[in-house]
């Protein structure tokens, strides 16, 4: 039977289950990726499991998010992560070496392999013919311990690409077009697979841009074939021997279809405060501008910086604009310097920052109050930039730089010079000096974990009770993101290894009194709308509310990663059988559930009684394994009970 690329990857790694959309499957994981905002919990979880050594082919830990060292907390965590990598046998990418997704693509991505990452943009590796999935840190820790990854079999959404991108239009506009068409939940429960003759005109890093932001569609992951372009990229990195061709079979089918003629695309931009709020740049051209920012995991390629450098060559950006450049890796920074691109950026007035996530995750470069910021980052959720009342737009490097030059939001097609066409070089600088190899096993066993005073052991949670009456402490709307549940930024993320402290920030951008109410109340419930928990994979958005007493969430539906994270930390996620019942549960009310264990074990329906005596039918999508996890109080407890 003819298979597409996604089906081939799943079939080759299927440990348990059937490849039938919606059914639970278990996948063998070849590689893992962790970063410092989520990896600290992963390493603490490995310590709690008493793991001797990671079981994957490659496990790599990156320090790219929390690079600001305003006190001891971040550097202490960097030392902890370094010691944990030495102890457990993982690669360690030192602070300043670069963004996890860019460095992993340069040094470790390999066609035909699976990658599980505690970062929602892990699907960027799908650009290389991998099955790369973002997950909660606890699931990544399990994979590092040799356990399979459990998920629901997705549908495969085939996107046929034809034509060639016009001047001033680039890969960012392709994924923005997908978001314009399908919105932030259009990929939920799906793998997006790109195919067709248009692929011949997209380089490996162009594909990375598109695969990276598939996360903003809510997709399980994105995949591309591993073709001659991927061979070329791997050869440029000195890794051609790891290349394997992986193409879809002729005559294969997809569960859903769409088609994009690249030649018809125009410069696009996502307005605040959602990646799905996409319009043509021409629609808002002329609006005022404070900041233009290029870089991030969503535009990490050489051409993204080189085009910018050629656009500003011999020119100076507007005095009204802060022009921020965030190199994706140290090797990229060296290559740009070698090729006389970095100097051009500096001469134009650019502010060059260290290689890392930086402003994308709210670590510096926050925009001024009430001023517009154009960014090539993947997300513009409220407050994510570090400025609470931010106005962040998502766009291509071409649009960001054109706007920086003109001092206002500008359609790059209106510039008075020709489009500078550049490509990724065949001889980029390769620098592995800040990527530390795993220690030999016997040497690793002697390593002691280095723990600063901010690093706390994980809290222990009890199992879900058979009956409870819960006050509803919070009711929220549609598309609530994990940035709103547990925000990022320089104030919060340094507490990522200290759950009692980071819990003080839960939902504070939505309701600043929620943490205090939760501490006073104890066990409680939250009510949500559609696409609850979209965005980042950070499991702090599940574990910190659970620490405050969250026992159940009832929503219209959930983003995949957050739904799994809730289960893994013992929180019951239910959905309304009838969406109109959302109006029957209000903040300040109560809900009552009895006979829960039997209901979960015997079917997919749970009855919920409201404060006025009405009964609401809710659904759960839990497997037998996940029901056991809830009854045990979370995934760690469940595995511990199994011995």
C-alpha positions as CSV (number, residue, x, y, z in Angstrom):
1,X,0.0,0.0,0.0
2,X,1.4,3.4,-1.0
3,X,2.4,5.5,2.0
4,X,3.1,9.2,2.4
5,X,6.2,10.4,4.4
6,X,4.3,10.7,7.7
7,X,2.9,7.2,7.5
8,X,6.4,5.8,6.6
9,X,7.9,7.5,9.7
10,X,5.2,6.3,12.0
11,X,5.1,2.8,10.6
12,X,8.8,2.4,11.1
13,X,8.6,3.4,14.7
14,X,5.3,1.9,15.8
15,X,5.6,0.0,19.0
16,X,1.9,-0.4,19.8
17,X,-1.5,0.5,18.5
18,X,-3.0,0.9,15.0
19,X,-2.4,3.6,12.5
20,X,-6.1,4.6,12.6
21,X,-6.7,8.4,13.2
22,X,-7.8,9.0,16.8
23,X,-6.5,5.8,18.3
24,X,-3.6,5.7,20.8
25,X,-0.3,4.7,19.4
26,X,3.1,4.2,21.0
27,X,6.3,5.3,19.1
28,X,9.9,4.5,19.6
29,X,11.9,7.7,20.1
30,X,15.4,8.0,18.6
31,X,16.4,11.5,19.7
32,X,15.3,14.0,22.3
33,X,15.7,17.7,22.6
34,X,15.5,19.8,25.8
35,X,16.1,23.4,26.5
36,X,16.7,25.3,29.7
37,X,13.2,26.6,30.3
38,X,11.9,23.1,30.3
39,X,15.0,20.9,30.7
40,X,15.5,21.7,34.3
41,X,12.3,19.8,35.2
42,X,13.3,17.0,32.8
43,X,16.6,16.5,34.6
44,X,14.9,16.6,38.0
45,X,12.5,14.0,36.7
46,X,15.4,11.8,35.5
47,X,16.9,12.1,39.0
48,X,13.6,11.2,40.6
49,X,13.5,8.1,38.4
50,X,17.1,7.2,39.4
51,X,18.0,6.8,35.8
52,X,21.5,5.6,35.2
53,X,22.0,6.7,31.6
54,X,19.8,7.9,28.7
55,X,18.7,5.1,26.3
56,X,18.2,7.2,23.1
57,X,20.6,7.5,20.2
58,X,20.9,11.2,20.8
59,X,19.7,13.4,23.7
60,X,20.8,17.0,23.6
61,X,20.2,19.7,26.2
62,X,20.4,23.4,25.0
63,X,20.8,26.6,27.0
64,X,19.1,29.1,24.8
65,X,16.1,30.6,26.6
66,X,17.3,31.9,30.0
67,X,20.5,33.7,29.0
68,X,20.0,36.9,31.1
69,X,22.1,36.6,34.3
70,X,20.8,39.4,36.5
71,X,21.3,37.2,39.6
72,X,22.4,33.7,40.4
73,X,19.3,31.7,39.4
74,X,19.9,31.3,35.7
75,X,23.6,30.6,35.9
76,X,23.0,28.1,38.8
77,X,20.5,26.3,36.5
78,X,23.1,26.3,33.7
79,X,25.6,24.5,35.9
80,X,22.9,22.1,37.1
81,X,22.0,21.2,33.5
82,X,25.7,20.8,32.6
83,X,26.2,18.4,35.5
84,X,23.0,16.5,34.6
85,X,24.1,16.0,31.1
86,X,27.5,14.7,32.3
87,X,25.7,12.4,34.7
88,X,23.0,11.0,32.4
89,X,24.9,10.9,29.1
90,X,23.5,13.8,27.1
91,X,25.0,16.4,24.8
92,X,25.2,19.9,26.4
93,X,25.0,23.0,24.3
94,X,26.5,25.9,26.3
95,X,24.9,29.3,26.8
96,X,25.5,31.4,23.7
97,X,25.9,28.4,21.3
98,X,22.6,29.0,19.7
99,X,18.9,28.2,19.5
100,X,18.1,24.5,20.1
101,X,16.2,24.0,16.8
102,X,18.8,25.6,14.7
103,X,21.8,23.9,16.3
104,X,20.0,20.5,16.3
105,X,19.3,20.9,12.6
106,X,23.0,21.7,11.9
107,X,24.5,18.9,14.0
108,X,21.9,16.1,14.8
109,X,18.8,16.1,12.5
110,X,18.7,12.9,10.5
111,X,16.1,11.7,7.9
112,X,14.0,8.8,9.0
113,X,14.4,9.4,12.7
114,X,12.0,10.4,15.5
115,X,12.7,13.4,17.7
116,X,10.7,14.2,20.9
117,X,11.4,17.7,22.4
118,X,10.2,19.6,25.4
119,X,9.7,22.6,23.2
120,X,6.6,23.1,21.0
121,X,8.7,24.1,18.0
122,X,10.5,20.8,17.9
123,X,8.5,20.0,14.7
124,X,11.0,22.3,12.9
125,X,13.1,19.1,12.4
126,X,10.4,17.8,10.2
127,X,12.1,19.9,7.5
128,X,14.7,17.2,7.4
129,X,12.4,14.2,6.9
130,X,12.1,13.5,10.6
131,X,9.0,12.8,12.7
132,X,9.7,15.5,15.3
133,X,7.1,16.2,18.0
134,X,6.8,18.6,20.8
135,X,5.8,17.2,24.2
136,X,5.7,17.9,27.9
137,X,9.1,17.5,29.7
138,X,7.9,14.5,31.6
139,X,7.1,12.6,28.4
140,X,10.6,13.6,27.1
141,X,12.1,12.3,30.3
142,X,10.3,9.0,29.8
143,X,11.7,8.8,26.2
144,X,15.2,9.4,27.5
145,X,14.6,6.5,29.9
146,X,13.8,4.3,26.9
147,X,10.0,4.4,27.1
148,X,7.9,4.8,24.0
149,X,5.9,8.1,23.4
150,X,2.1,7.7,23.5
151,X,-0.1,9.9,21.4
152,X,-3.3,9.8,19.3
153,X,-2.7,8.8,15.7
154,X,-3.1,12.0,13.7
155,X,-4.7,12.5,10.3
156,X,-2.3,13.5,7.6
157,X,-3.0,16.9,6.0
158,X,-1.4,17.0,2.6
159,X,-0.4,20.5,1.2
160,X,0.6,20.5,-2.4
161,X,3.1,23.3,-3.3
162,X,3.4,24.5,-6.8
163,X,5.2,27.5,-8.4
164,X,8.0,29.7,-7.1
165,X,8.0,32.5,-4.6
166,X,8.0,36.0,-6.1
167,X,10.6,38.6,-5.2
168,X,10.1,40.0,-1.6
169,X,8.1,36.9,-0.6
170,X,9.8,34.2,1.4
171,X,9.0,31.0,3.5
172,X,7.5,33.0,6.4
173,X,4.8,34.1,4.1
174,X,4.0,30.5,3.2
175,X,3.3,29.5,6.8
176,X,1.4,32.8,7.4
177,X,-0.8,31.9,4.4
178,X,-1.5,28.6,6.1
179,X,-2.5,30.4,9.3
180,X,-4.6,32.9,7.3
181,X,-6.5,30.0,5.8
182,X,-6.7,27.6,8.7
183,X,-6.3,29.6,11.9
184,X,-4.5,28.6,15.1
185,X,-6.5,25.3,15.5
186,X,-6.6,24.2,11.9
187,X,-3.9,21.6,12.4
188,X,-5.2,20.1,15.6
189,X,-5.0,16.3,15.5
190,X,-3.1,16.4,12.2
191,X,0.4,16.0,10.7
192,X,0.9,18.5,8.0
193,X,2.9,17.1,5.1
194,X,4.2,19.3,2.2
195,X,4.8,17.8,-1.2
196,X,4.7,18.8,-4.9
197,X,6.9,20.6,-7.5
198,X,7.1,23.8,-5.4
199,X,9.4,22.0,-3.0
200,X,12.2,22.3,-5.6
201,X,12.3,26.0,-4.9
202,X,12.5,25.8,-1.1
203,X,15.8,25.3,0.6
204,X,16.3,23.3,3.8
205,X,16.1,26.3,6.0
206,X,13.0,27.6,4.2
207,X,11.3,24.3,5.1
208,X,12.5,24.8,8.7
209,X,10.6,28.1,8.8
210,X,7.4,26.4,7.6
211,X,7.8,23.3,9.8
212,X,8.6,25.4,12.9
213,X,5.4,27.4,12.8
214,X,3.2,24.4,12.1
215,X,3.0,24.5,15.9
216,X,1.0,27.7,15.6
217,X,-1.6,25.8,13.6
218,X,-1.9,23.4,16.5
219,X,-0.5,20.5,14.4
220,X,1.0,17.4,16.0
221,X,4.0,18.0,13.6
222,X,5.0,18.9,10.1
223,X,7.0,16.7,7.7
224,X,8.8,17.3,4.5
225,X,10.5,14.6,2.3
226,X,14.2,14.1,2.6
227,X,15.3,14.9,-1.0
228,X,18.4,16.2,-2.8
229,X,18.1,19.6,-1.0
230,X,18.4,17.9,2.3
231,X,21.4,16.0,1.1
232,X,23.0,19.3,0.0
233,X,22.3,20.8,3.4
234,X,23.8,17.9,5.3
235,X,26.8,17.8,3.0
236,X,27.4,21.5,3.9
237,X,27.4,20.5,7.5
238,X,29.9,17.7,7.0
239,X,27.2,15.0,7.7
240,X,26.3,13.7,4.2
241,X,27.0,10.1,5.5
242,X,23.9,10.4,7.7
243,X,21.6,11.3,4.8
244,X,18.9,8.8,3.7
245,X,16.4,9.6,1.0
246,X,12.8,9.5,2.3
247,X,10.0,10.3,-0.3
248,X,6.3,9.7,-0.4
249,X,5.2,6.8,-2.6
250,X,3.6,7.6,-5.9
251,X,-0.1,7.3,-5.6
252,X,-0.2,7.8,-1.8
253,X,-3.2,9.5,-0.2
254,X,-3.9,12.1,2.4
255,X,-6.8,12.5,4.9
256,X,-7.2,16.2,4.0
257,X,-5.9,18.3,1.1
258,X,-5.0,21.9,0.3
259,X,-2.8,23.5,-2.4
260,X,-0.7,26.6,-2.4
261,X,0.6,28.3,-5.6
262,X,3.8,29.9,-4.2
263,X,3.9,32.4,-7.2
264,X,0.6,33.9,-6.0
265,X,1.7,34.8,-2.5
266,X,2.2,38.3,-1.2
267,X,4.0,39.7,1.9
268,X,1.8,38.8,4.9
269,X,1.8,39.8,8.5
270,X,0.1,38.5,11.7
271,X,-1.4,41.4,13.7
272,X,-1.6,41.4,17.5
273,X,-2.3,39.3,19.4
274,X,-2.5,35.9,17.6
275,X,-0.4,34.2,14.9
276,X,-3.7,33.5,13.1
277,X,-4.6,37.2,12.7
278,X,-3.0,37.4,9.3
279,X,-3.5,40.1,6.6
280,X,-1.5,41.4,3.7
281,X,1.3,43.8,4.7
282,X,-0.2,46.3,2.2
283,X,-3.3,46.5,4.4
284,X,-1.5,48.1,7.3
285,X,1.4,49.8,5.5
286,X,2.2,53.2,6.9
287,X,1.5,52.4,10.5
288,X,4.1,53.7,13.0
289,X,7.0,51.4,14.1
290,X,9.2,51.2,17.2
291,X,11.1,47.9,16.7
292,X,12.1,45.5,13.9
293,X,13.5,42.2,15.1
294,X,15.0,39.4,12.9
295,X,16.1,35.9,14.0
296,X,14.5,33.3,16.3
297,X,13.8,29.6,15.7
298,X,11.2,30.7,13.2
299,X,13.7,32.4,10.8
300,X,17.1,30.9,11.7
301,X,18.6,30.4,8.3
302,X,21.6,32.1,6.6
303,X,19.4,33.7,3.9
304,X,17.2,35.3,6.6
305,X,20.1,37.3,7.9
306,X,21.9,37.7,4.6
307,X,18.9,39.2,2.8
308,X,18.6,41.6,5.7
309,X,22.3,42.5,5.4
310,X,22.1,43.1,1.7
311,X,18.9,45.2,2.2
312,X,20.8,47.5,4.6
313,X,24.1,47.5,2.7
314,X,25.1,51.2,2.4
315,X,22.0,52.3,4.2
316,X,21.0,53.2,7.7
317,X,17.8,52.2,9.5
318,X,15.4,54.9,10.7
319,X,16.3,56.7,13.9
320,X,12.7,55.9,15.0
321,X,13.3,52.2,15.0
322,X,15.3,49.7,17.2
323,X,16.7,47.2,14.8
324,X,17.4,44.0,16.7
325,X,19.3,41.0,15.3
326,X,19.3,37.7,17.1
327,X,21.7,35.2,15.5
328,X,20.4,31.6,15.6
329,X,23.8,30.0,16.3
330,X,27.4,30.8,17.0
331,X,28.4,29.1,13.8
332,X,25.8,31.3,12.0
333,X,27.3,34.4,13.5
334,X,30.8,33.4,12.4
335,X,29.5,32.6,8.8
336,X,27.9,36.0,8.6
337,X,31.0,37.7,9.8
338,X,33.2,35.8,7.3
339,X,30.9,36.8,4.4
340,X,30.8,40.5,5.2
341,X,27.1,40.3,6.2
342,X,27.5,40.9,9.9
343,X,29.5,44.1,9.4
344,X,26.8,45.5,7.1
345,X,24.1,44.9,9.8
346,X,26.2,46.6,12.4
347,X,27.0,49.5,10.1
348,X,23.2,50.0,9.4
349,X,22.5,50.5,13.1
350,X,21.5,47.0,14.1
351,X,21.8,45.9,17.7
352,X,23.5,42.5,17.7
353,X,22.5,40.1,20.5
354,X,23.9,36.8,21.6
355,X,22.9,33.6,19.8
356,X,19.7,32.5,21.5
357,X,16.0,32.9,21.9
358,X,16.2,36.2,23.7
359,X,13.2,38.5,23.0
360,X,11.2,35.7,21.4
361,X,10.6,34.3,24.9
362,X,10.6,37.7,26.7
363,X,14.2,37.6,27.7
364,X,15.2,41.1,26.8
365,X,14.4,43.3,23.8
366,X,10.9,44.1,25.1
367,X,9.2,46.8,23.0
368,X,8.3,50.2,24.4
369,X,4.8,50.7,25.9
370,X,2.1,51.2,23.3
371,X,4.5,50.9,20.3
372,X,4.5,48.5,17.4
373,X,7.1,45.7,17.1
374,X,7.6,43.7,13.9
375,X,9.2,40.3,14.6
376,X,10.2,37.2,12.7
377,X,9.4,35.2,15.8
378,X,6.7,32.4,15.8
379,X,4.4,33.9,18.4
380,X,2.8,37.2,19.4
381,X,0.6,36.1,22.3
382,X,-0.3,38.9,24.8
383,X,2.6,39.9,26.9
384,X,5.0,37.3,25.5
385,X,7.5,40.0,24.5
386,X,7.9,41.1,28.1
387,X,5.8,44.2,27.8
388,X,2.3,43.6,29.2
389,X,0.5,45.8,26.7
390,X,2.6,44.8,23.7
391,X,1.7,45.3,20.1
392,X,3.7,42.6,18.3
393,X,3.3,41.7,14.6
394,X,4.8,38.5,13.0
395,X,6.4,38.9,9.5
396,X,9.2,37.9,7.2
397,X,12.7,39.3,7.4
398,X,12.1,41.2,4.2
399,X,9.1,43.0,5.7
400,X,10.8,43.7,9.0
401,X,13.9,45.2,7.4
402,X,12.0,47.2,4.9
403,X,10.0,48.7,7.8
404,X,13.2,49.4,9.8
405,X,14.6,51.3,6.8
406,X,11.4,53.4,6.2
407,X,10.5,53.9,9.9
408,X,7.0,52.6,9.4
409,X,5.3,49.4,8.5
410,X,6.2,48.9,4.8
411,X,5.4,46.4,2.1
412,X,8.9,45.4,0.9
413,X,7.7,45.4,-2.7
414,X,7.4,49.2,-2.6
415,X,11.2,49.7,-1.9
416,X,13.2,51.6,-4.6
417,X,15.9,48.9,-5.0
418,X,16.0,45.4,-6.4
419,X,15.4,42.3,-4.3
420,X,18.7,40.9,-3.1
421,X,18.7,37.1,-3.8
422,X,21.0,35.1,-1.6
423,X,21.2,31.4,-0.8
424,X,22.5,29.2,2.1
425,X,26.2,28.7,1.5
426,X,27.7,25.3,0.7
427,X,30.6,26.0,3.1
428,X,29.2,27.4,6.3
429,X,31.4,27.6,9.4
430,X,31.0,24.5,11.5
431,X,31.8,25.1,15.2
432,X,31.3,22.4,17.8
433,X,33.5,23.8,20.5
434,X,30.5,24.8,22.7
435,X,28.7,21.5,22.2
436,X,29.9,19.1,24.8
437,X,29.9,15.3,24.1
438,X,28.4,12.8,26.6
439,X,31.0,11.5,29.1
440,X,31.9,7.8,29.1
441,X,29.6,5.8,31.3
442,X,31.9,4.9,34.1
443,X,33.1,8.5,34.3
444,X,29.5,9.8,34.2
445,X,28.5,7.6,37.2
446,X,30.9,9.6,39.4
447,X,29.3,13.0,38.6
448,X,27.4,14.8,41.3
449,X,24.5,17.0,40.3
450,X,25.2,20.7,41.0
451,X,22.1,22.3,42.6
452,X,21.9,26.0,43.5
453,X,19.5,27.2,46.2
454,X,16.7,27.9,43.7
455,X,16.4,24.3,42.6
456,X,13.7,22.4,44.5
457,X,12.6,18.8,44.3
458,X,9.4,18.0,42.4
459,X,6.2,18.1,44.5
460,X,4.4,14.8,45.1
461,X,0.7,14.7,44.1
462,X,-2.1,12.3,45.2
463,X,-4.4,10.5,42.8
464,X,-7.7,11.8,41.5
465,X,-10.5,11.0,44.0
466,X,-13.6,9.0,43.1
467,X,-15.8,11.9,44.1
468,X,-15.3,15.6,44.7
469,X,-17.1,19.0,44.9
470,X,-15.0,21.7,43.4
471,X,-15.3,25.5,43.4
472,X,-14.8,27.1,40.0
473,X,-12.0,29.6,40.6
474,X,-11.6,30.8,37.0
475,X,-13.5,30.8,33.7
476,X,-11.6,31.8,30.5
477,X,-12.5,32.1,26.8
478,X,-11.2,30.5,23.6
479,X,-7.6,30.1,22.5
480,X,-6.1,30.5,26.0
481,X,-2.4,30.0,25.5
482,X,0.2,28.5,27.9
483,X,1.8,32.0,27.9
484,X,-1.4,33.2,29.6
485,X,-1.6,30.2,32.0
486,X,2.1,30.4,32.9
487,X,3.9,33.4,31.2
488,X,7.5,33.4,30.1
489,X,9.9,36.3,30.4
490,X,12.8,37.4,32.6
491,X,10.7,37.8,35.8
492,X,9.2,34.3,35.7
493,X,11.4,31.8,33.9
494,X,14.3,31.9,36.4
495,X,11.9,30.0,38.8
496,X,11.4,27.1,36.3
497,X,13.1,24.7,38.7
498,X,11.2,25.9,41.7
499,X,7.5,25.0,41.4
500,X,6.3,26.7,44.7
501,X,7.8,30.0,43.5
502,X,6.7,29.9,39.9
503,X,3.2,29.0,41.0
504,X,2.8,32.6,42.2
505,X,2.6,33.7,38.5
506,X,-0.1,31.2,37.3
507,X,-2.7,33.0,35.2
508,X,-1.7,36.4,36.6
509,X,-1.9,38.1,33.1
510,X,-5.6,37.0,33.0
511,X,-6.5,37.3,36.7
512,X,-3.8,38.5,39.0
513,X,-5.8,37.3,42.1
514,X,-6.0,33.7,40.9
515,X,-2.8,32.4,42.7
516,X,-3.9,33.8,46.0
517,X,-7.5,32.6,45.7
518,X,-6.1,29.1,44.8
519,X,-3.9,29.0,47.8
520,X,-6.8,30.0,50.1
521,X,-9.2,27.5,48.4
522,X,-7.2,24.4,47.7
523,X,-8.8,21.9,45.3
524,X,-10.7,23.7,42.5
525,X,-11.7,23.6,38.8
526,X,-11.2,25.9,35.8
527,X,-13.6,26.2,32.9
528,X,-12.3,27.0,29.4
529,X,-13.4,27.5,25.8
530,X,-11.9,26.1,22.5
531,X,-8.3,25.3,21.9
532,X,-7.5,25.5,25.6
533,X,-3.7,25.5,26.3
534,X,-2.4,26.4,22.8
535,X,1.2,27.3,22.4
536,X,4.3,26.4,24.3
537,X,4.9,22.9,25.6
538,X,6.1,24.2,29.0
539,X,4.7,21.7,31.6
540,X,4.8,24.4,34.2
541,X,1.4,25.5,32.8
542,X,0.1,22.1,34.2
543,X,2.3,21.4,37.2
544,X,2.1,24.8,38.8
545,X,-1.8,25.0,38.7
546,X,-1.8,21.5,40.1
547,X,0.4,22.6,42.9
548,X,-2.2,25.3,43.6
549,X,-4.9,22.7,43.8
550,X,-6.3,22.4,40.3
551,X,-8.0,19.0,40.0
552,X,-10.1,19.4,36.9
553,X,-10.5,21.5,33.7
554,X,-13.6,21.4,31.6
555,X,-13.2,23.0,28.2
556,X,-14.7,22.8,24.7
557,X,-11.4,21.2,23.4
558,X,-7.7,21.3,24.1
559,X,-4.3,21.8,22.4
560,X,-2.6,18.4,22.3
561,X,0.5,19.0,24.4
562,X,-1.3,20.8,27.2
563,X,-4.0,18.2,27.4
564,X,-1.3,15.5,27.8
565,X,0.6,17.6,30.4
566,X,-2.6,17.9,32.5
567,X,-3.0,14.2,32.6
568,X,0.7,13.6,33.3
569,X,0.4,15.7,36.5
570,X,-2.9,14.3,37.6
571,X,-5.4,16.9,36.4
572,X,-8.6,15.6,34.9
573,X,-9.3,17.2,31.4
574,X,-12.9,16.9,30.3
575,X,-14.8,18.4,27.3
576,X,-18.4,19.4,27.1
577,X,-20.5,16.9,25.2
578,X,-22.7,19.9,24.3
579,X,-20.7,23.1,23.9
580,X,-23.7,25.2,25.0
581,X,-23.3,23.8,28.5
582,X,-20.3,26.1,28.9
583,X,-22.8,28.8,29.9
584,X,-24.1,26.6,32.8
585,X,-20.8,26.8,34.7
586,X,-19.6,30.2,35.9
587,X,-16.7,31.4,37.9
588,X,-17.7,31.4,41.6
589,X,-20.0,28.4,41.2
590,X,-19.3,24.8,42.0
591,X,-19.3,21.5,40.2
592,X,-19.7,18.0,41.7
593,X,-18.6,14.6,40.3
594,X,-19.2,11.2,41.9
595,X,-18.4,7.7,40.8
596,X,-15.5,9.1,38.7
597,X,-13.3,6.0,38.7
598,X,-16.0,3.8,37.3
599,X,-17.1,6.4,34.8
600,X,-13.5,6.7,33.5
601,X,-13.0,2.9,33.3
602,X,-16.3,2.0,31.7
603,X,-16.9,4.6,29.0
604,X,-16.1,8.0,27.7
605,X,-18.8,10.0,29.6
606,X,-18.6,11.7,32.9
607,X,-21.6,13.4,34.5
608,X,-21.0,16.7,36.2
609,X,-23.6,18.3,38.6
610,X,-23.8,22.1,38.7
611,X,-24.5,24.2,41.7
612,X,-28.2,24.5,40.8
613,X,-28.6,20.7,40.4
614,X,-28.4,20.5,36.6
615,X,-26.5,17.6,35.1
616,X,-23.9,18.2,32.4
617,X,-22.6,15.4,30.2
618,X,-18.9,15.6,29.6
619,X,-16.5,13.5,27.6
620,X,-13.0,12.3,28.2
621,X,-10.5,11.0,25.6
622,X,-8.3,9.1,28.1
623,X,-6.8,5.7,27.3
624,X,-6.8,2.9,29.9
625,X,-3.1,3.8,30.6
626,X,-4.0,7.5,31.2
627,X,-6.9,6.6,33.5
628,X,-4.3,4.6,35.6
629,X,-2.0,7.6,35.5
630,X,-4.7,9.9,36.9
631,X,-5.6,7.5,39.6
632,X,-1.9,7.3,40.6
633,X,-1.5,11.0,40.8
634,X,0.5,11.5,37.6
635,X,2.9,9.8,35.3
636,X,5.9,9.8,37.7
637,X,3.8,8.1,40.4
638,X,2.4,5.6,37.9
639,X,5.9,4.6,36.7
640,X,7.2,4.4,40.3
641,X,4.3,2.1,41.3
642,X,5.2,-0.1,38.4
643,X,8.7,-0.5,39.8
